[in-house]
Amino acid sequence: MTGEAAAKVSLAGEGESSVATGVAVLDHVLCELADTGGFELRLEIAPGEPEAEVGAAGAALGEAFVPLLTNAAARGRGVGVVPADEALAMVVVEVSKRPLVMSNADLTSTRAGGLRTDLAAAFLNGLAEAAGLTIHVRLIEGEDSQHVLSAIFKALGAALAEACAEA
């Protein structure tokens, strides 16, 4: 069934992450997100159209993060500023219950993973909707689209880790 997803996130981060979305570049950047954030991530998406799989992955991860982000002791907001080679990205997240993604990075023309849409935007919109997050993405520097994606997802991992941490 297209777009069905199952995700599990652990703050322990003691094991290997296992990500199978059907979109290799998304699998890679989600593993980077988990590694940077210190999470253990399990995510599996039923095969379907790549564009649907990206949104389903974002939604599944958002649902998995809800208990960690809304825990009474959690900060509920976080910031990550992380490089990936020449790219540098900043991501800020806040549990707001008013899902919103604001970004100055438009990767629509890059066709990352062969997708017809902006992989980061599609994923982040699914994540924000499912987790009730306001997400701001600022690409500070970056030329290579793979490095830009890596920087954004690594910064997202750092921001989510801070948001889940005890206040």
Phi and psi restraints in degrees (value plus and minus 20) as a CYANA .aco file:
   2 THR   PHI     -82.8   -42.8
   2 THR   PSI     112.9   152.9
   3 GLY   PHI      60.7   100.7
   3 GLY   PSI     -22.8    17.2
   4 GLU   PHI     -91.8   -51.8
   4 GLU   PSI     119.3   159.3
   5 ALA   PHI    -163.5  -123.5
   5 ALA   PSI     132.3   172.3
   6 ALA   PHI    -155.2  -115.2
   6 ALA   PSI     110.7   150.7
   7 ALA   PHI    -156.8  -116.8
   7 ALA   PSI     128.7   168.7
   8 LYS   PHI    -161.6  -121.6
   8 LYS   PSI     113.3   153.3
   9 VAL   PHI    -144.1  -104.1
   9 VAL   PSI     114.3   154.3
  10 SER   PHI    -144.0  -104.0
  10 SER   PSI     115.3   155.3
  11 LEU   PHI     -94.9   -54.9
  11 LEU   PSI     -38.0     2.0
  12 ALA   PHI     -79.4   -39.4
  12 ALA   PSI     -61.5   -21.5
  13 GLY   PHI      38.8    78.8
  13 GLY   PSI      11.1    51.1
  14 GLU   PHI    -113.7   -73.7
  14 GLU   PSI     -29.2    10.8
  15 GLY   PHI    -137.5   -97.5
  15 GLY   PSI    -196.6  -156.6
  16 GLU   PHI    -102.4   -62.4
  16 GLU   PSI     125.4   165.4
  17 SER   PHI    -102.8   -62.8
  17 SER   PSI     128.8   168.8
  18 SER   PHI    -148.9  -108.9
  18 SER   PSI      91.6   131.6
  19 VAL   PHI    -147.1  -107.1
  19 VAL   PSI     105.1   145.1
  20 ALA   PHI    -158.1  -118.1
  20 ALA   PSI      70.2   110.2
  21 THR   PHI    -120.8   -80.8
  21 THR   PSI     -34.2     5.8
  22 GLY   PHI      69.8   109.8
  22 GLY   PSI     -24.5    15.5
  23 VAL   PHI    -142.6  -102.6
  23 VAL   PSI      83.6   123.6
  24 ALA   PHI     -75.0   -35.0
  24 ALA   PSI     -62.7   -22.7
  25 VAL   PHI     -86.3   -46.3
  25 VAL   PSI     -55.3   -15.3
  26 LEU   PHI     -88.3   -48.3
  26 LEU   PSI     -61.6   -21.6
  27 ASP   PHI     -75.4   -35.4
  27 ASP   PSI     -66.0   -26.0
  28 HIS   PHI     -82.4   -42.4
  28 HIS   PSI     -69.8   -29.8
  29 VAL   PHI     -90.9   -50.9
  29 VAL   PSI     -48.1    -8.1
  30 LEU   PHI     -90.8   -50.8
  30 LEU   PSI     -54.6   -14.6
  31 CYS   PHI     -85.6   -45.6
  31 CYS   PSI     -58.0   -18.0
  32 GLU   PHI     -85.5   -45.5
  32 GLU   PSI     -60.3   -20.3
  33 LEU   PHI     -76.9   -36.9
  33 LEU   PSI     -70.0   -30.0
  34 ALA   PHI     -83.5   -43.5
  34 ALA   PSI     -63.5   -23.5
  35 ASP   PHI     -83.8   -43.8
  35 ASP   PSI     -66.4   -26.4
  36 THR   PHI     -84.8   -44.8
  36 THR   PSI     -59.7   -19.7
  37 GLY   PHI    -101.3   -61.3
  37 GLY   PSI     -29.3    10.7
  38 GLY   PHI      54.6    94.6
  38 GLY   PSI       6.9    46.9
  39 PHE   PHI    -118.5   -78.5
  39 PHE   PSI     135.0   175.0
  40 GLU   PHI    -123.0   -83.0
  40 GLU   PSI     106.6   146.6
  41 LEU   PHI    -144.7  -104.7
  41 LEU   PSI     111.8   151.8
  42 ARG   PHI    -143.2  -103.2
  42 ARG   PSI     100.9   140.9
  43 LEU   PHI    -164.8  -124.8
  43 LEU   PSI     107.2   147.2
  44 GLU   PHI    -156.0  -116.0
  44 GLU   PSI     113.0   153.0
  45 ILE   PHI    -139.0   -99.0
  45 ILE   PSI     113.6   153.6
  46 ALA   PHI     -85.5   -45.5
  46 ALA   PSI     119.8   159.8
  47 PRO   PHI     -78.1   -38.1
  47 PRO   PSI     121.3   161.3
  48 GLY   PHI    -193.4  -153.4
  48 GLY   PSI    -177.6  -137.6
  49 GLU   PHI     -88.3   -48.3
  49 GLU   PSI     113.3   153.3
  50 PRO   PHI     -73.5   -33.5
  50 PRO   PSI     -60.9   -20.9
  51 GLU   PHI     -82.6   -42.6
  51 GLU   PSI     -60.2   -20.2
  52 ALA   PHI     -88.3   -48.3
  52 ALA   PSI     -56.4   -16.4
  53 GLU   PHI     -84.2   -44.2
  53 GLU   PSI     -57.6   -17.6
  54 VAL   PHI     -84.8   -44.8
  54 VAL   PSI     -67.7   -27.7
  55 GLY   PHI     -83.3   -43.3
  55 GLY   PSI     -59.9   -19.9
  56 ALA   PHI     -85.2   -45.2
  56 ALA   PSI     -57.9   -17.9
  57 ALA   PHI     -83.9   -43.9
  57 ALA   PSI     -63.5   -23.5
  58 GLY   PHI     -82.2   -42.2
  58 GLY   PSI     -64.4   -24.4
  59 ALA   PHI     -85.2   -45.2
  59 ALA   PSI     -63.2   -23.2
  60 ALA   PHI     -83.6   -43.6
  60 ALA   PSI     -62.4   -22.4
  61 LEU   PHI     -86.6   -46.6
  61 LEU   PSI     -59.9   -19.9
  62 GLY   PHI     -79.1   -39.1
  62 GLY   PSI     -65.5   -25.5
  63 GLU   PHI     -82.4   -42.4
  63 GLU   PSI     -58.4   -18.4
  64 ALA   PHI     -87.9   -47.9
  64 ALA   PSI     -50.5   -10.5
  65 PHE   PHI    -101.7   -61.7
  65 PHE   PSI     -39.7     0.3
  66 VAL   PHI     -70.3   -30.3
  66 VAL   PSI     -71.6   -31.6
  67 PRO   PHI     -81.9   -41.9
  67 PRO   PSI     -52.9   -12.9
  68 LEU   PHI     -94.3   -54.3
  68 LEU   PSI     -57.8   -17.8
  69 LEU   PHI     -97.4   -57.4
  69 LEU   PSI     -49.1    -9.1
  70 THR   PHI    -121.4   -81.4
  70 THR   PSI     -15.9    24.1
  71 ASN   PHI     -75.7   -35.7
  71 ASN   PSI     118.2   158.2
  72 ALA   PHI     -75.7   -35.7
  72 ALA   PSI     -49.4    -9.4
  73 ALA   PHI    -107.1   -67.1
  73 ALA   PSI     -32.0     8.0
  74 ALA   PHI     -90.9   -50.9
  74 ALA   PSI     126.4   166.4
  75 ARG   PHI     -83.9   -43.9
  75 ARG   PSI     -59.9   -19.9
  76 GLY   PHI      63.5   103.5
  76 GLY   PSI     -21.7    18.3
  77 ARG   PHI    -171.4  -131.4
  77 ARG   PSI     131.5   171.5
  78 GLY   PHI    -181.0  -141.0
  78 GLY   PSI     141.4   181.4
  79 VAL   PHI    -151.3  -111.3
  79 VAL   PSI     118.5   158.5
  80 GLY   PHI    -153.8  -113.8
  80 GLY   PSI     111.6   151.6
  81 VAL   PHI    -147.1  -107.1
  81 VAL   PSI      93.0   133.0
  82 VAL   PHI    -161.1  -121.1
  82 VAL   PSI     119.1   159.1
  83 PRO   PHI    -113.4   -73.4
  83 PRO   PSI     141.2   181.2
  84 ALA   PHI    -165.2  -125.2
  84 ALA   PSI      78.1   118.1
  85 ASP   PHI      35.7    75.7
  85 ASP   PSI    -141.4  -101.4
  86 GLU   PHI    -100.9   -60.9
  86 GLU   PSI     -29.9    10.1
  87 ALA   PHI    -108.0   -68.0
  87 ALA   PSI     124.4   164.4
  88 LEU   PHI    -158.6  -118.6
  88 LEU   PSI     105.2   145.2
  89 ALA   PHI    -148.8  -108.8
  89 ALA   PSI     130.2   170.2
  90 MET   PHI    -142.1  -102.1
  90 MET   PSI     112.7   152.7
  91 VAL   PHI    -147.7  -107.7
  91 VAL   PSI     113.5   153.5
  92 VAL   PHI    -141.9  -101.9
  92 VAL   PSI     110.9   150.9
  93 VAL   PHI    -144.4  -104.4
  93 VAL   PSI     128.6   168.6
  94 GLU   PHI    -167.3  -127.3
  94 GLU   PSI     113.7   153.7
  95 VAL   PHI     -92.6   -52.6
  95 VAL   PSI      91.8   131.8
  96 SER   PHI    -145.5  -105.5
  96 SER   PSI     -35.5     4.5
  97 LYS   PHI      41.9    81.9
  97 LYS   PSI      -8.5    31.5
  98 ARG   PHI    -145.8  -105.8
  98 ARG   PSI      62.7   102.7
  99 PRO   PHI     -75.7   -35.7
  99 PRO   PSI     111.0   151.0
 100 LEU   PHI    -179.0  -139.0
 100 LEU   PSI     118.0   158.0
 101 VAL   PHI    -144.3  -104.3
 101 VAL   PSI     103.5   143.5
 102 MET   PHI    -140.4  -100.4
 102 MET   PSI     109.3   149.3
 103 SER   PHI    -168.7  -128.7
 103 SER   PSI     124.3   164.3
 104 ASN   PHI    -120.6   -80.6
 104 ASN   PSI     -15.4    24.6
 105 ALA   PHI    -120.3   -80.3
 105 ALA   PSI      94.7   134.7
 106 ASP   PHI    -131.8   -91.8
 106 ASP   PSI      87.0   127.0
 107 LEU   PHI    -125.6   -85.6
 107 LEU   PSI       1.3    41.3
 108 THR   PHI     -78.0   -38.0
 108 THR   PSI     -60.4   -20.4
 109 SER   PHI     -99.9   -59.9
 109 SER   PSI     -27.1    12.9
 110 THR   PHI    -100.7   -60.7
 110 THR   PSI     -42.3    -2.3
 111 ARG   PHI      36.5    76.5
 111 ARG   PSI      20.0    60.0
 112 ALA   PHI     -78.1   -38.1
 112 ALA   PSI     110.2   150.2
 113 GLY   PHI      47.5    87.5
 113 GLY   PSI      -5.5    34.5
 114 GLY   PHI      58.2    98.2
 114 GLY   PSI     -11.1    28.9
 115 LEU   PHI     -96.2   -56.2
 115 LEU   PSI     132.7   172.7
 116 ARG   PHI    -107.4   -67.4
 116 ARG   PSI     -28.4    11.6
 117 THR   PHI    -142.5  -102.5
 117 THR   PSI     152.8   192.8
 118 ASP   PHI     -93.6   -53.6
 118 ASP   PSI      88.5   128.5
 119 LEU   PHI     -76.0   -36.0
 119 LEU   PSI     -67.3   -27.3
 120 ALA   PHI     -82.5   -42.5
 120 ALA   PSI     -65.5   -25.5
 121 ALA   PHI     -83.8   -43.8
 121 ALA   PSI     -63.7   -23.7
 122 ALA   PHI     -83.0   -43.0
 122 ALA   PSI     -63.6   -23.6
 123 PHE   PHI     -85.7   -45.7
 123 PHE   PSI     -68.7   -28.7
 124 LEU   PHI     -83.4   -43.4
 124 LEU   PSI     -56.8   -16.8
 125 ASN   PHI     -83.9   -43.9
 125 ASN   PSI     -63.1   -23.1
 126 GLY   PHI     -82.6   -42.6
 126 GLY   PSI     -62.5   -22.5
 127 LEU   PHI     -82.9   -42.9
 127 LEU   PSI     -68.5   -28.5
 128 ALA   PHI     -81.3   -41.3
 128 ALA   PSI     -65.4   -25.4
 129 GLU   PHI     -81.1   -41.1
 129 GLU   PSI     -67.4   -27.4
 130 ALA   PHI     -91.6   -51.6
 130 ALA   PSI     -53.9   -13.9
 131 ALA   PHI    -119.0   -79.0
 131 ALA   PSI     -25.6    14.4
 132 GLY   PHI      47.1    87.1
 132 GLY   PSI      22.8    62.8
 133 LEU   PHI    -126.6   -86.6
 133 LEU   PSI     125.6   165.6
 134 THR   PHI    -116.2   -76.2
 134 THR   PSI     106.5   146.5
 135 ILE   PHI    -146.4  -106.4
 135 ILE   PSI     104.7   144.7
 136 HIS   PHI    -132.7   -92.7
 136 HIS   PSI     108.7   148.7
 137 VAL   PHI    -138.7   -98.7
 137 VAL   PSI     106.3   146.3
 138 ARG   PHI    -143.9  -103.9
 138 ARG   PSI      96.7   136.7
 139 LEU   PHI    -106.5   -66.5
 139 LEU   PSI      93.2   133.2
 140 ILE   PHI    -104.7   -64.7
 140 ILE   PSI     -58.6   -18.6
 141 GLU   PHI    -175.7  -135.7
 141 GLU   PSI     130.5   170.5
 142 GLY   PHI     138.0   178.0
 142 GLY   PSI     115.3   155.3
 143 GLU   PHI    -134.0   -94.0
 143 GLU   PSI     -70.3   -30.3
 144 ASP   PHI     -97.9   -57.9
 144 ASP   PSI     105.0   145.0
 145 SER   PHI     -82.5   -42.5
 145 SER   PSI     -55.2   -15.2
 146 GLN   PHI     -86.3   -46.3
 146 GLN   PSI     -60.2   -20.2
 147 HIS   PHI     -87.8   -47.8
 147 HIS   PSI     -58.4   -18.4
 148 VAL   PHI     -82.4   -42.4
 148 VAL   PSI     -67.2   -27.2
 149 LEU   PHI     -79.2   -39.2
 149 LEU   PSI     -64.8   -24.8
 150 SER   PHI     -80.5   -40.5
 150 SER   PSI     -65.5   -25.5
 151 ALA   PHI     -81.6   -41.6
 151 ALA   PSI     -63.0   -23.0
 152 ILE   PHI     -83.6   -43.6
 152 ILE   PSI     -68.1   -28.1
 153 PHE   PHI     -90.5   -50.5
 153 PHE   PSI     -54.7   -14.7
 154 LYS   PHI     -87.1   -47.1
 154 LYS   PSI     -61.5   -21.5
 155 ALA   PHI     -84.6   -44.6
 155 ALA   PSI     -57.2   -17.2
 156 LEU   PHI     -82.7   -42.7
 156 LEU   PSI     -62.5   -22.5
 157 GLY   PHI     -79.1   -39.1
 157 GLY   PSI     -64.6   -24.6
 158 ALA   PHI     -84.4   -44.4
 158 ALA   PSI     -61.7   -21.7
 159 ALA   PHI     -85.7   -45.7
 159 ALA   PSI     -62.7   -22.7
 160 LEU   PHI     -85.6   -45.6
 160 LEU   PSI     -58.6   -18.6
 161 ALA   PHI     -80.7   -40.7
 161 ALA   PSI     -63.3   -23.3
 162 GLU   PHI     -86.2   -46.2
 162 GLU   PSI     -60.1   -20.1
 163 ALA   PHI     -86.9   -46.9
 163 ALA   PSI     -49.9    -9.9
 164 CYS   PHI    -105.1   -65.1
 164 CYS   PSI     -37.4     2.6
 165 ALA   PHI     -87.8   -47.8
 165 ALA   PSI     136.5   176.5
 166 GLU   PHI     -89.1   -49.1
 166 GLU   PSI     118.5   158.5
